[in-house]
């Protein structure tokens, strides 16, 4: 469960490397970039989330006496290093792309600038927090897009991989677009709507379905959604629901938030037939909610079949991102600076897989928007000392196929820097918006994507390019490393 001090939420090798740096001091300040390489779920974008929890982790980063004694018991850490840990605190800077932002592969979502031991320690927790919530926020955005404006209720708590995955997964799902969650603790912690109806066991605990419905309606007349598939949707469930709605109407009870939920069977056919029955009885405005192992593909299919469903409960396949259960974010060294130096020395990781060759140096990310449409033209990774002018022509370089270049005409685009400072000298300098504010922001962010980039089949990718200066730096480093390998 959630804890203020997550300092030991780290891989052992982070600590063994820290001890190595402690024993062989370099006094280096380093830059690490956290980014991902492939969009989740076969899509063309991701949604970043988890920043607030990452900041809280940094704010509470310290080794307790119990932590020190546990590490001592492992018999791999020496006393002087353990004493150093006793007074450890994070003193570096962190930059991040705000939660709810549409993001793309290879651009830094988080940039850590800190003494090497500090930057090494925080790697695992940053990846754990940002990877998980970004994955679920992305999945939620896809599900909500499939629903075409219908409300999505996240209700995967019982299928999540543990309490934290349920709590923070629900938070991320709301950022991604869900109307609310069934998780009451998430509702309390983050002030988001909590939603729900009742289970089949409620129906089965009464002598008959009608009595169960009527009792529920008396308890919750302003939130009366009845589960109609316990016995038979069309022969029993819907007729009994209509009977209860008619009695409510006769008693003068306003029918505001009311309807039915179908949790099994052929959802397209059953929803259409149920709608006919409800409409014939004068309840054509009733909510028809569906659940039953839904994801974006099934919702998209049901929409294409003109299913009469206008509310969706999505659980397992959302909270676990069933078809893509890992985000794949990585944390790579980009630059180092010695204590007696004023400039960072760029570092590059090579690989026979060109996708895994990193972008070197102290970088930032700019987004270029079309002035005409407001849509994203491209994202540009460049060095922090570069100054961009939207009135000038710009040449963008593909980070992998470096022979590919794109020219953007000055005056046709607007620029926004994505990375913002969140921690300076170890202290928070960023206040997160509320989750519901992040949800609204995330929707606006998705509106800057072309529809072609939001489709599920073969989506059009958004280009993440390098500035000419960064491209030349990368090219020079690759040539230098190639020459060294031949010596």
Buried (B, 14 or more C-beta within 10 A) or exposed (E): EEEEBBBBEBBEEBBEBBBEBBEEEEEBBBBBBBBBEEBBBEBBBBBBBBBBBBBBBBBEBBBEEEBBEEBEEEEEBEEEBBEBBEEBEBEBBBBBBBBBBBBBBBBBBBBBBBBBBBBBBBBBBBBBBBBBBBBBBBBBBBBBBBBEEBBBBBBBBEBBEEEBBBBBBBBBBBBBBBBBBBBEBBBEBBEBEBBBBBEBEBBEEBEEBBEBBBBBBBEBBEBBBBBBBBBEBBEBBBBBBBBBBBBBBEEEBEBEEBBBBBBBBBBBEBBBBBBBBBEEBEBEEBBBBBBBEBBBBBBBEBBEBEBBBBBBBBBBBBBBBBEBEEBBBBBBBBBBBEEEEEEBBBBBBBEEEEEEBBBBBBBBBBBBBBEEEEBBBBBBBBBBEBEBEBEEEBEBBBBEEBEEEEEBEEEBBEEEBBBEBBBBEBEBEBEBBEBBEBBBBBBEBBEBBBEEBBBBEEBEBBBBBBBBBBBEBBEEBBEEEEEEEEE
